[in-house]
């Protein structure tokens, strides 16, 4: 059975699994379950079933060549984060990038280093890197 590709956003539990896999690299259900169990009550079979669902949804890939199946995210962390941020901006901030950023900045105090990095990213984006549109000041 081929994995079906969906465009559904990952659930909180799926994001937790993806974060473990992005951090550790390809690994087994047992390893993912052990990490989850460090912070909350969890059953191995629940982790296994969730990861099988994630394969079917196209979020994970499974290598079945050895006795213990090894799982890896189907999409890079940065790509997934961009998709989730865009989805959040559309749903919660009426498509306004300015409102999304102001909401994030208002949520906690940014460090001087973080603000400097944001300024550098904005300048880089305005310069055309990362597919900038050249429309400076456009905030929707």
MODELLER restraints for C-alpha pairs under 7 A, 6 or more apart:
rsr = mdl.restraints
at = mdl.atoms
rsr.add(forms.Gaussian(group=physical.xy_distance, feature=features.Distance(at['CA:3:A'], at['CA:55:A']), mean=6.17, stdev=0.5))
rsr.add(forms.Gaussian(group=physical.xy_distance, feature=features.Distance(at['CA:3:A'], at['CA:56:A']), mean=4.35, stdev=0.5))
rsr.add(forms.Gaussian(group=physical.xy_distance, feature=features.Distance(at['CA:3:A'], at['CA:57:A']), mean=6.18, stdev=0.5))
rsr.add(forms.Gaussian(group=physical.xy_distance, feature=features.Distance(at['CA:3:A'], at['CA:58:A']), mean=5.57, stdev=0.5))
rsr.add(forms.Gaussian(group=physical.xy_distance, feature=features.Distance(at['CA:4:A'], at['CA:56:A']), mean=5.57, stdev=0.5))
rsr.add(forms.Gaussian(group=physical.xy_distance, feature=features.Distance(at['CA:4:A'], at['CA:57:A']), mean=5.42, stdev=0.5))
rsr.add(forms.Gaussian(group=physical.xy_distance, feature=features.Distance(at['CA:4:A'], at['CA:58:A']), mean=5.97, stdev=0.5))
rsr.add(forms.Gaussian(group=physical.xy_distance, feature=features.Distance(at['CA:5:A'], at['CA:57:A']), mean=5.50, stdev=0.5))
rsr.add(forms.Gaussian(group=physical.xy_distance, feature=features.Distance(at['CA:5:A'], at['CA:58:A']), mean=4.97, stdev=0.5))
rsr.add(forms.Gaussian(group=physical.xy_distance, feature=features.Distance(at['CA:6:A'], at['CA:57:A']), mean=5.63, stdev=0.5))
rsr.add(forms.Gaussian(group=physical.xy_distance, feature=features.Distance(at['CA:6:A'], at['CA:58:A']), mean=6.72, stdev=0.5))
rsr.add(forms.Gaussian(group=physical.xy_distance, feature=features.Distance(at['CA:17:A'], at['CA:32:A']), mean=6.83, stdev=0.5))
rsr.add(forms.Gaussian(group=physical.xy_distance, feature=features.Distance(at['CA:18:A'], at['CA:73:A']), mean=6.45, stdev=0.5))
rsr.add(forms.Gaussian(group=physical.xy_distance, feature=features.Distance(at['CA:20:A'], at['CA:32:A']), mean=6.66, stdev=0.5))
rsr.add(forms.Gaussian(group=physical.xy_distance, feature=features.Distance(at['CA:21:A'], at['CA:27:A']), mean=6.97, stdev=0.5))
rsr.add(forms.Gaussian(group=physical.xy_distance, feature=features.Distance(at['CA:21:A'], at['CA:72:A']), mean=6.32, stdev=0.5))
rsr.add(forms.Gaussian(group=physical.xy_distance, feature=features.Distance(at['CA:21:A'], at['CA:73:A']), mean=6.58, stdev=0.5))
rsr.add(forms.Gaussian(group=physical.xy_distance, feature=features.Distance(at['CA:22:A'], at['CA:77:A']), mean=6.57, stdev=0.5))
rsr.add(forms.Gaussian(group=physical.xy_distance, feature=features.Distance(at['CA:25:A'], at['CA:72:A']), mean=6.73, stdev=0.5))
rsr.add(forms.Gaussian(group=physical.xy_distance, feature=features.Distance(at['CA:26:A'], at['CA:70:A']), mean=6.10, stdev=0.5))
rsr.add(forms.Gaussian(group=physical.xy_distance, feature=features.Distance(at['CA:26:A'], at['CA:71:A']), mean=5.44, stdev=0.5))
rsr.add(forms.Gaussian(group=physical.xy_distance, feature=features.Distance(at['CA:26:A'], at['CA:72:A']), mean=4.73, stdev=0.5))
rsr.add(forms.Gaussian(group=physical.xy_distance, feature=features.Distance(at['CA:27:A'], at['CA:70:A']), mean=5.00, stdev=0.5))
rsr.add(forms.Gaussian(group=physical.xy_distance, feature=features.Distance(at['CA:27:A'], at['CA:71:A']), mean=5.45, stdev=0.5))
rsr.add(forms.Gaussian(group=physical.xy_distance, feature=features.Distance(at['CA:27:A'], at['CA:72:A']), mean=6.91, stdev=0.5))
rsr.add(forms.Gaussian(group=physical.xy_distance, feature=features.Distance(at['CA:28:A'], at['CA:68:A']), mean=6.62, stdev=0.5))
rsr.add(forms.Gaussian(group=physical.xy_distance, feature=features.Distance(at['CA:28:A'], at['CA:69:A']), mean=6.02, stdev=0.5))
rsr.add(forms.Gaussian(group=physical.xy_distance, feature=features.Distance(at['CA:28:A'], at['CA:70:A']), mean=4.71, stdev=0.5))
rsr.add(forms.Gaussian(group=physical.xy_distance, feature=features.Distance(at['CA:28:A'], at['CA:71:A']), mean=5.98, stdev=0.5))
rsr.add(forms.Gaussian(group=physical.xy_distance, feature=features.Distance(at['CA:29:A'], at['CA:47:A']), mean=6.90, stdev=0.5))
rsr.add(forms.Gaussian(group=physical.xy_distance, feature=features.Distance(at['CA:29:A'], at['CA:48:A']), mean=6.00, stdev=0.5))
rsr.add(forms.Gaussian(group=physical.xy_distance, feature=features.Distance(at['CA:33:A'], at['CA:44:A']), mean=5.97, stdev=0.5))
rsr.add(forms.Gaussian(group=physical.xy_distance, feature=features.Distance(at['CA:33:A'], at['CA:47:A']), mean=6.00, stdev=0.5))
rsr.add(forms.Gaussian(group=physical.xy_distance, feature=features.Distance(at['CA:54:A'], at['CA:60:A']), mean=5.56, stdev=0.5))
rsr.add(forms.Gaussian(group=physical.xy_distance, feature=features.Distance(at['CA:55:A'], at['CA:61:A']), mean=5.67, stdev=0.5))
rsr.add(forms.Gaussian(group=physical.xy_distance, feature=features.Distance(at['CA:55:A'], at['CA:62:A']), mean=6.95, stdev=0.5))
rsr.add(forms.Gaussian(group=physical.xy_distance, feature=features.Distance(at['CA:58:A'], at['CA:74:A']), mean=6.62, stdev=0.5))
rsr.add(forms.Gaussian(group=physical.xy_distance, feature=features.Distance(at['CA:59:A'], at['CA:73:A']), mean=6.11, stdev=0.5))
rsr.add(forms.Gaussian(group=physical.xy_distance, feature=features.Distance(at['CA:59:A'], at['CA:74:A']), mean=5.22, stdev=0.5))
rsr.add(forms.Gaussian(group=physical.xy_distance, feature=features.Distance(at['CA:59:A'], at['CA:75:A']), mean=6.86, stdev=0.5))
rsr.add(forms.Gaussian(group=physical.xy_distance, feature=features.Distance(at['CA:60:A'], at['CA:71:A']), mean=6.50, stdev=0.5))
rsr.add(forms.Gaussian(group=physical.xy_distance, feature=features.Distance(at['CA:60:A'], at['CA:72:A']), mean=5.62, stdev=0.5))
rsr.add(forms.Gaussian(group=physical.xy_distance, feature=features.Distance(at['CA:60:A'], at['CA:73:A']), mean=4.41, stdev=0.5))
rsr.add(forms.Gaussian(group=physical.xy_distance, feature=features.Distance(at['CA:60:A'], at['CA:74:A']), mean=4.66, stdev=0.5))
rsr.add(forms.Gaussian(group=physical.xy_distance, feature=features.Distance(at['CA:61:A'], at['CA:71:A']), mean=5.67, stdev=0.5))
rsr.add(forms.Gaussian(group=physical.xy_distance, feature=features.Distance(at['CA:61:A'], at['CA:72:A']), mean=5.36, stdev=0.5))
rsr.add(forms.Gaussian(group=physical.xy_distance, feature=features.Distance(at['CA:61:A'], at['CA:73:A']), mean=6.14, stdev=0.5))
rsr.add(forms.Gaussian(group=physical.xy_distance, feature=features.Distance(at['CA:61:A'], at['CA:74:A']), mean=5.55, stdev=0.5))
rsr.add(forms.Gaussian(group=physical.xy_distance, feature=features.Distance(at['CA:62:A'], at['CA:69:A']), mean=6.43, stdev=0.5))
rsr.add(forms.Gaussian(group=physical.xy_distance, feature=features.Distance(at['CA:62:A'], at['CA:70:A']), mean=5.65, stdev=0.5))
rsr.add(forms.Gaussian(group=physical.xy_distance, feature=features.Distance(at['CA:62:A'], at['CA:71:A']), mean=4.56, stdev=0.5))
rsr.add(forms.Gaussian(group=physical.xy_distance, feature=features.Distance(at['CA:62:A'], at['CA:72:A']), mean=6.56, stdev=0.5))
rsr.add(forms.Gaussian(group=physical.xy_distance, feature=features.Distance(at['CA:63:A'], at['CA:69:A']), mean=5.61, stdev=0.5))
rsr.add(forms.Gaussian(group=physical.xy_distance, feature=features.Distance(at['CA:63:A'], at['CA:70:A']), mean=5.09, stdev=0.5))
rsr.add(forms.Gaussian(group=physical.xy_distance, feature=features.Distance(at['CA:63:A'], at['CA:71:A']), mean=6.32, stdev=0.5))
rsr.add(forms.Gaussian(group=physical.xy_distance, feature=features.Distance(at['CA:64:A'], at['CA:70:A']), mean=6.85, stdev=0.5))
rsr.add(forms.Gaussian(group=physical.xy_distance, feature=features.Distance(at['CA:89:A'], at['CA:95:A']), mean=5.14, stdev=0.5))
rsr.add(forms.Gaussian(group=physical.xy_distance, feature=features.Distance(at['CA:89:A'], at['CA:96:A']), mean=6.40, stdev=0.5))
rsr.add(forms.Gaussian(group=physical.xy_distance, feature=features.Distance(at['CA:89:A'], at['CA:97:A']), mean=6.60, stdev=0.5))
rsr.add(forms.Gaussian(group=physical.xy_distance, feature=features.Distance(at['CA:89:A'], at['CA:100:A']), mean=5.89, stdev=0.5))
rsr.add(forms.Gaussian(group=physical.xy_distance, feature=features.Distance(at['CA:93:A'], at['CA:99:A']), mean=6.00, stdev=0.5))
rsr.add(forms.Gaussian(group=physical.xy_distance, feature=features.Distance(at['CA:93:A'], at['CA:100:A']), mean=5.98, stdev=0.5))
rsr.add(forms.Gaussian(group=physical.xy_distance, feature=features.Distance(at['CA:96:A'], at['CA:139:A']), mean=6.35, stdev=0.5))
rsr.add(forms.Gaussian(group=physical.xy_distance, feature=features.Distance(at['CA:96:A'], at['CA:140:A']), mean=5.38, stdev=0.5))
rsr.add(forms.Gaussian(group=physical.xy_distance, feature=features.Distance(at['CA:97:A'], at['CA:139:A']), mean=5.92, stdev=0.5))
rsr.add(forms.Gaussian(group=physical.xy_distance, feature=features.Distance(at['CA:98:A'], at['CA:139:A']), mean=5.70, stdev=0.5))
rsr.add(forms.Gaussian(group=physical.xy_distance, feature=features.Distance(at['CA:125:A'], at['CA:132:A']), mean=5.47, stdev=0.5))
rsr.add(forms.Gaussian(group=physical.xy_distance, feature=features.Distance(at['CA:126:A'], at['CA:132:A']), mean=6.16, stdev=0.5))
rsr.add(forms.Gaussian(group=physical.xy_distance, feature=features.Distance(at['CA:126:A'], at['CA:134:A']), mean=6.34, stdev=0.5))
rsr.add(forms.Gaussian(group=physical.xy_distance, feature=features.Distance(at['CA:126:A'], at['CA:136:A']), mean=6.62, stdev=0.5))
rsr.add(forms.Gaussian(group=physical.xy_distance, feature=features.Distance(at['CA:128:A'], at['CA:134:A']), mean=6.55, stdev=0.5))
